[in-house]
């Protein structure tokens, strides 16, 4: 199963090594994590409104994500 951008951002919030790699090169880190081309485009374009919509669509507890 492919990992989603929601999974990636949750992992960023809990994994300091992943966060440091993301700060250095967000797109390469997301690519290595295994995100789809569609999700990678959201990061490349810094389309945070769409990312927020995906979190809102999740039926999970609200989480604080720092990116």
C-alpha positions as CSV (number, residue, x, y, z in Angstrom):
1,X,0.0,0.0,0.0
2,X,1.3,3.4,-1.0
3,X,1.9,5.9,1.8
4,X,-0.2,9.0,1.7
5,X,0.8,12.6,2.3
6,X,-1.2,12.5,5.5
7,X,0.9,9.6,6.8
8,X,4.0,11.4,5.8
9,X,3.1,14.6,7.7
10,X,2.1,12.6,10.8
11,X,5.5,10.8,10.6
12,X,7.2,14.2,10.2
13,X,5.6,15.4,13.4
14,X,6.8,12.4,15.3
15,X,10.2,11.5,13.7
16,X,12.9,14.1,14.3
17,X,15.3,12.5,11.8
18,X,12.7,12.6,9.0
19,X,12.0,16.3,9.9
20,X,15.6,17.2,9.7
21,X,15.9,15.5,6.3
22,X,12.7,17.3,5.2
23,X,14.1,20.7,6.2
24,X,17.2,20.0,4.0
25,X,15.3,18.8,1.0
26,X,11.5,18.4,1.2
27,X,10.9,16.9,-2.2
28,X,13.7,14.3,-2.0
29,X,12.6,13.3,1.5
30,X,9.0,12.9,0.4
31,X,10.1,10.9,-2.7
32,X,12.3,8.6,-0.5
33,X,9.3,8.1,1.8
34,X,7.3,6.7,-1.1
35,X,4.7,9.4,-1.8
36,X,2.8,9.3,-5.1
37,X,3.5,11.8,-7.9
38,X,0.3,13.6,-7.0
39,X,1.3,14.0,-3.3
40,X,4.9,15.0,-4.4
41,X,3.4,17.8,-6.5
42,X,1.6,19.2,-3.5
43,X,4.9,19.5,-1.7
44,X,6.7,20.9,-4.7
45,X,3.9,23.5,-5.2
46,X,3.6,24.1,-1.4
47,X,-0.2,23.6,-1.9
48,X,-0.9,23.6,1.9
49,X,-4.6,24.3,1.3
50,X,-5.0,21.0,-0.5
51,X,-3.0,19.2,2.2
52,X,-5.3,20.7,4.9
53,X,-8.3,19.5,3.0
54,X,-6.9,15.9,3.0
55,X,-6.5,16.1,6.8
56,X,-10.0,17.4,7.1
57,X,-11.2,14.4,5.0
58,X,-9.6,11.9,7.3
59,X,-11.8,10.5,10.0
60,X,-9.0,10.7,12.6
61,X,-8.4,12.7,15.7
62,X,-7.1,16.2,14.9
63,X,-3.4,16.3,15.0
64,X,-1.0,19.2,15.1
65,X,1.5,19.0,12.3
66,X,4.5,21.2,11.9
67,X,5.9,21.5,8.4
